[in-house]
Amino acid sequence: MKTREELNKEILETTAEIQENYPELSKFEDEMPMETPSDGKTEITTKNLQEYNDSLQAVSEGYAKNSTNHIVIIGAGFAGLKLARRLNNNPNYTITLIDKNNYHQFQPLFYQVAMANLDASNISFPLRNIFEKSKNVRIRVATVTNINTKTNEVETLSGTINFDYLVIATGAKTNYFGNSGIEKNVFSMKSTFEALQIRNTLLQHFEDAITANDLKTKILLSVVIVGGGPTGVELSGALAEMKIDSLPVEYPELNFADMNIYLLEGTGKLLSAMSKVSSQKAKEYLQKLGVTVMLNTFVKEYDGKQVLLQDAKIIESSFVIWAAGVKGNIPKGVHPDFISKSNQIKTDSCNLVINTQNVFALGDVAVIESEFYPKGFPQLASVAIDQAKNLANNFIRLAQNKSILPFNYINKGSMATVGRNKAVVDLAKPKLSFHGFFAWLIWMTLHLFLLISFKNRLIVFINWIYKYATHRQSLSLLFTQFTKKEV
């Protein structure tokens, strides 16, 4: 049995530790029926101990009643931003939203920034402006270096952040399939900066072609886009329209009949997630615009000057845009056993990471394997947004001591635009595919209203009207700081 002196010392040490680690408990001192032990009052009787125990109980009850759980969200993409906005000013949670940028990027319109149709600020939204009236959301611009689920800590280059719940919404990054030569020499388009880099490099090639010899000119004017998904199709269509409409006016010295646009796709159809009708129509649109569409074509190597195909054919080009695939952008610290072959984090039907109690994953970085979707749901913005809505509702249910509910995927369909008055749309219910002007209007309307602020919607709409009426790009500005990759 401990002596009175040993017991007194232990109580004093415990009290000091509580006061040091939980300074917020001081606001409940008025509710304590006795004074906290101190060095000046070391004699403690059995009655004192009982009163002290009752005091600590009163403090803990008050703290539990008035405290909030801390949610850390990594990534301010569609999923992370939607979750934070849904829980904005919720009294049960404090939220820290971490992103390496201080803005949200509207990824579906990156290609329009790359093709000089929109300015980067039109599709980028400062996070602090979005949450300027928030009482519970805090922004941290930082790079996450590690996640420790045992200690409930997120490690960043700026310090460590503790969490009660963690939500990983880091999205996807470009997949080069392990080919370092391709990764070094091609351009990807997964950020606003990369879209600006593509625009700048493209314009620089046109400037360089004016004074180059005929052979060098053809190489400078040849653009290869790898990947026949929505990004590749939309880039190819926009570039082909520039070749027809604005470029001959802006660069009268160049003969754009020498400009070749190649779209390479490894499978037998474009827009593989869409219907055969929509895929075929997109191909017809692109071919009418002058794009060389090459299906069942794989890139083996690229050295910055020549694209070597798997069948040994070579395409001469110094500008290759890689849109051939993505993989989950997984922070360090996730156990390898819970990462799928597609480099996504495995979760249950509620987006809870396998074998964890308080870590969730949303959007492109997560995969929910099910009977109908054994490889997970499509990596679409709509899926990420819907998962975030479901998780927000689940956090509200947790605060009410209710069980959480699984995410139910509702397929709304898919769409892609090829150019002016040219788009394809697949509806899930009713199962219907259509194309042309009406599909193009639907695509524009949906993307316009997915933008966050009214100001951005207005500016984007004005830019689209200008482009439609004049057939000209309004933002063909060349900035030397966006340098092309070193070859």
Phi, psi and omega in degrees: 000141180286144176287167180298320180297319179295320179294317178301315180298317181296319180295317179298317179295318179296317179298315179298321180294318178297315182294326180286317185274338183229066181298338181292345180289345183299335181288350179257008184297330180296337182276356184275129181285354178216163180284141178296136179304146179215173180298333181280353181220086188260347180280116183235123178266175177299323179295319178300318180298319179295317179295321179295320177298316178297323179296313179297324178295318179297319179296313183296322178294317179294321179294316179297325182289324187257352183276163177236153176277145183260119177256125173255124179249122177260113179111125180250039174279203183300314184289309183298317181294317180298318179297314180297321180290325179292327181261009180301129180063020173285125185291347184270351186221143164254143188232133170245119180258115183254133174207150180287344175248157178265021182215157173268139182249132179269090190300324182301341181251016174304321185296331179286329172293317181297328182261018173067022176273331181226154174274153182301324181292340179291335184239014179238137188231118180301127184295322181293331175290322180297323185249027184294338178256012183278142177261348186230358180253127178239141183259136174231115177272104186203160175257122180283129181254336181194151175242129178244102183282344179284320180259001181056055181228142171250120181265131179231170177294343182259359181137185183252139180237125178276153179218155168266321175229144178237135177237118178265114181226052188274000174072208184235160175231167184295137178256114179262005177055036174077008182266101184292328179295317177295314182302323183289326193253343182266170175251135174252174183217069179245011178206164177298320180299315181294325176296318177293325178295320177296314180300311183298316181294320179299313180294323179296323178297322178294318179297317181293327183293336182298322184255004181274163175285173187300317182294315179295325180298315180298322179292318180294329182269000178268124180241128179247126177246121184257120180118116184259031173279191181304318181298312180296318180295315183291321176298313181299315180296316181295319180293321178296323178292321176300317180301324182276317191269293194264325186297318178299332179282319183284329182233073183294342180286342185261146175261104186281003168292339178276354182276124178247133177243118181251135172242113183255131180227131185284338180264186183271004180208152171283160177048063188301334181279352183258175184291163180297324180297312181294321179299314181294321181293319179298320178296317179297317179302312183295319181293324176294331178279354177099011179278135175274106182266123181238108180269165181051041184236125181245140176271127180266314181213159172209124184254010182099347180230326182230134175264116179265119180271165184294335179270015176079000175288155182234136174245123179280117179196141176254011181220106180237128177255126185260113177229036191270350181173161178226163173217159182299139179267084190266124177294155177294140179120343177282130184296135182303332180295340183253021176247128184282173178297333178274012180059048174235157181276127180284131177230166173277188185291348178260010183070018175276125182299135183307135176069022174233164181248341187218020180240127181241157175225138185230156170073214187296335183279348184252153174223126174251108181276127182221176183298315183275339179230073183297337178258011180092172181283160179302145179276077183239155178299322181297323178293315180299317180295316181294322177295321179295320177298317180295318180292322177301315177297324179292323176295322176296320178294321178298321179295337178262011181060036177253157179286151181276158185248148181288158175277127178252115182281126176247112181286113181268348183112189180210164182205162175204147177251147180250330181169196181304122179061017184231114176203163177232140181225133172244121174264143179277316179222114355290153181289106188209140176236135176212166186210175176098207187298315182296318177297322178296318177297318179296316179301313181296316182297315181298312182292328178296316183278348174281342175296150191284306188258154177297322180301313180294321177300317181295315182295316179297317179299317179297317178299319179294318179296317179300314181296320182294322184280326188254344185062028183234148171277136182260358187230041180278065183258135182255117179246122186291341182289340175272082185276151178285163181296143176286135181252000000 
